């Protein structure tokens, strides 16, 4: 009986460790891909974003307007209009990320498809970017480090 309990505790610990290693690898790979780009122009190319505001469309729950920022460059912000998968569920998750000031890794999956993944977790949102407006641009010298 005692050996079965010890075995279960060890198995649970190994599973939890494997999960943490997997999440760490996702974060490291995402950061390495982003740092390979010389000067990101789009918010989807930033290494990290912070969701500052979420506005859901009243008539279409699948469309959200996001105000995001790049924490390393506080003056850089972007507004994204996205059609998110899972409608209200994705909107609720975005609101939770905003309230927690969570670090989010954007990953471009195609020309206009964007996946947002909360760092240090497996929470993800996927959607289509309909429009993006970023300011200030990469030519603003004050934003460079």
MOKA-V993493 format. One record per residue. N is the residue number from 1. RES is the residue in three letters. SS is DSSP state (hx for helix, st for strand, lp for the rest). PHI is phi as a letter, one per 40 degrees, with the letter a starting at -180 (NA if undefined). D_FIRST is the distance of its C-alpha to the first C-alpha in Angstrom with 2 decimals. Layout:
n=N res=RES ss=SS phi=PHI d_first=D_FIRST
n=N res=RES ss=SS phi=PHI d_first=D_FIRST
This chain:
n=1 res=UNK ss=lp phi=NA d_first=0.00
n=2 res=UNK ss=hx phi=c d_first=3.78
n=3 res=UNK ss=hx phi=c d_first=5.46
n=4 res=UNK ss=hx phi=c d_first=5.21
n=5 res=UNK ss=hx phi=c d_first=6.50
n=6 res=UNK ss=hx phi=c d_first=8.81
n=7 res=UNK ss=hx phi=c d_first=9.92
n=8 res=UNK ss=hx phi=c d_first=10.85
n=9 res=UNK ss=hx phi=c d_first=12.64
n=10 res=UNK ss=hx phi=c d_first=14.46
n=11 res=UNK ss=hx phi=c d_first=15.43
n=12 res=UNK ss=hx phi=c d_first=16.76
n=13 res=UNK ss=hx phi=c d_first=18.62
n=14 res=UNK ss=hx phi=c d_first=20.13
n=15 res=UNK ss=hx phi=c d_first=21.25
n=16 res=UNK ss=hx phi=c d_first=22.84
n=17 res=UNK ss=hx phi=c d_first=24.53
n=18 res=UNK ss=hx phi=c d_first=25.89
n=19 res=UNK ss=hx phi=c d_first=27.30
n=20 res=UNK ss=hx phi=c d_first=29.03
n=21 res=UNK ss=hx phi=c d_first=30.48
n=22 res=UNK ss=hx phi=c d_first=31.77
n=23 res=UNK ss=hx phi=c d_first=33.44
n=24 res=UNK ss=hx phi=c d_first=34.91
n=25 res=UNK ss=hx phi=c d_first=36.35
n=26 res=UNK ss=hx phi=c d_first=37.93
n=27 res=UNK ss=hx phi=c d_first=39.55
n=28 res=UNK ss=hx phi=c d_first=40.81
n=29 res=UNK ss=hx phi=c d_first=42.24
n=30 res=UNK ss=hx phi=c d_first=43.98
n=31 res=UNK ss=hx phi=c d_first=45.51
n=32 res=UNK ss=hx phi=c d_first=46.69
n=33 res=UNK ss=hx phi=c d_first=48.40
n=34 res=UNK ss=hx phi=c d_first=50.14
n=35 res=UNK ss=hx phi=c d_first=51.37
n=36 res=UNK ss=hx phi=c d_first=53.00
n=37 res=UNK ss=lp phi=c d_first=55.53
n=38 res=UNK ss=lp phi=c d_first=58.48
n=39 res=UNK ss=lp phi=a d_first=59.42
n=40 res=UNK ss=lp phi=c d_first=57.43
n=41 res=UNK ss=lp phi=b d_first=59.76
n=42 res=UNK ss=lp phi=c d_first=57.48
n=43 res=UNK ss=hx phi=c d_first=54.58
n=44 res=UNK ss=hx phi=c d_first=52.41
n=45 res=UNK ss=hx phi=c d_first=53.14
n=46 res=UNK ss=lp phi=c d_first=52.14
n=47 res=UNK ss=lp phi=c d_first=48.98
n=48 res=UNK ss=lp phi=a d_first=47.78
n=49 res=UNK ss=st phi=b d_first=49.01
n=50 res=UNK ss=st phi=b d_first=48.64
n=51 res=UNK ss=st phi=c d_first=49.12
n=52 res=UNK ss=st phi=c d_first=51.76
n=53 res=UNK ss=st phi=a d_first=52.73
n=54 res=UNK ss=st phi=b d_first=51.79
n=55 res=UNK ss=st phi=b d_first=54.38
n=56 res=UNK ss=st phi=c d_first=53.55
n=57 res=UNK ss=lp phi=c d_first=56.50
n=58 res=UNK ss=lp phi=c d_first=57.26
n=59 res=UNK ss=lp phi=c d_first=58.39
n=60 res=UNK ss=lp phi=b d_first=55.90
n=61 res=UNK ss=lp phi=c d_first=52.30
n=62 res=UNK ss=lp phi=c d_first=51.55
n=63 res=UNK ss=st phi=b d_first=54.02
n=64 res=UNK ss=st phi=b d_first=53.31
n=65 res=UNK ss=st phi=b d_first=55.44
n=66 res=UNK ss=st phi=b d_first=53.58
n=67 res=UNK ss=st phi=b d_first=55.02
n=68 res=UNK ss=st phi=b d_first=53.07
n=69 res=UNK ss=st phi=b d_first=53.70
n=70 res=UNK ss=st phi=b d_first=52.89
n=71 res=UNK ss=lp phi=d d_first=51.39
n=72 res=UNK ss=lp phi=c d_first=52.77
n=73 res=UNK ss=st phi=b d_first=56.24
n=74 res=UNK ss=st phi=d d_first=56.64
n=75 res=UNK ss=st phi=c d_first=60.03
n=76 res=UNK ss=st phi=c d_first=58.68
n=77 res=UNK ss=st phi=b d_first=57.80
n=78 res=UNK ss=st phi=a d_first=57.78
n=79 res=UNK ss=st phi=b d_first=57.92
n=80 res=UNK ss=st phi=b d_first=56.11
n=81 res=UNK ss=st phi=b d_first=56.71
n=82 res=UNK ss=st phi=b d_first=53.77
n=83 res=UNK ss=st phi=c d_first=52.90
n=84 res=UNK ss=st phi=c d_first=49.12
n=85 res=UNK ss=lp phi=c d_first=46.72
n=86 res=UNK ss=lp phi=g d_first=44.77
n=87 res=UNK ss=hx phi=f d_first=47.59
n=88 res=UNK ss=hx phi=c d_first=46.46
n=89 res=UNK ss=hx phi=c d_first=42.83
n=90 res=UNK ss=hx phi=c d_first=44.13
n=91 res=UNK ss=hx phi=c d_first=46.61
n=92 res=UNK ss=hx phi=c d_first=43.96
n=93 res=UNK ss=hx phi=c d_first=41.91
n=94 res=UNK ss=hx phi=c d_first=45.10
n=95 res=UNK ss=hx phi=c d_first=45.84
n=96 res=UNK ss=hx phi=c d_first=42.39
n=97 res=UNK ss=hx phi=c d_first=43.00
n=98 res=UNK ss=hx phi=c d_first=46.43
n=99 res=UNK ss=hx phi=c d_first=45.18
n=100 res=UNK ss=hx phi=c d_first=42.48
n=101 res=UNK ss=lp phi=f d_first=45.05
n=102 res=UNK ss=lp phi=c d_first=42.57
n=103 res=UNK ss=st phi=c d_first=43.43
n=104 res=UNK ss=st phi=b d_first=43.98
n=105 res=UNK ss=st phi=b d_first=44.53
n=106 res=UNK ss=st phi=c d_first=47.15
n=107 res=UNK ss=st phi=b d_first=47.06
n=108 res=UNK ss=st phi=c d_first=50.08
n=109 res=UNK ss=lp phi=b d_first=49.11
n=110 res=UNK ss=lp phi=a d_first=52.66
n=111 res=UNK ss=lp phi=d d_first=56.14
n=112 res=UNK ss=lp phi=b d_first=55.21
n=113 res=UNK ss=st phi=c d_first=51.47
n=114 res=UNK ss=st phi=b d_first=49.43
n=115 res=UNK ss=st phi=b d_first=45.71
n=116 res=UNK ss=st phi=b d_first=44.66
n=117 res=UNK ss=st phi=b d_first=41.17
n=118 res=UNK ss=st phi=c d_first=39.89
n=119 res=UNK ss=lp phi=c d_first=39.00
n=120 res=UNK ss=lp phi=g d_first=35.45
n=121 res=UNK ss=lp phi=a d_first=34.25
n=122 res=UNK ss=lp phi=b d_first=34.47
n=123 res=UNK ss=lp phi=c d_first=36.76
n=124 res=UNK ss=st phi=b d_first=39.87
n=125 res=UNK ss=st phi=b d_first=43.14
n=126 res=UNK ss=st phi=b d_first=45.53
n=127 res=UNK ss=st phi=a d_first=49.15
n=128 res=UNK ss=st phi=b d_first=52.73
n=129 res=UNK ss=st phi=c d_first=55.00
n=130 res=UNK ss=st phi=c d_first=58.23
n=131 res=UNK ss=st phi=a d_first=60.05
n=132 res=UNK ss=st phi=a d_first=59.56
n=133 res=UNK ss=st phi=b d_first=61.78
n=134 res=UNK ss=st phi=b d_first=61.00
n=135 res=UNK ss=st phi=a d_first=62.88
n=136 res=UNK ss=lp phi=c d_first=63.97
n=137 res=UNK ss=lp phi=c d_first=64.20
n=138 res=UNK ss=lp phi=c d_first=63.49
n=139 res=UNK ss=lp phi=c d_first=67.11
n=140 res=UNK ss=lp phi=c d_first=66.55
n=141 res=UNK ss=hx phi=c d_first=66.58
n=142 res=UNK ss=hx phi=c d_first=65.13
n=143 res=UNK ss=hx phi=c d_first=61.75
n=144 res=UNK ss=lp phi=c d_first=61.29
n=145 res=UNK ss=lp phi=c d_first=59.35
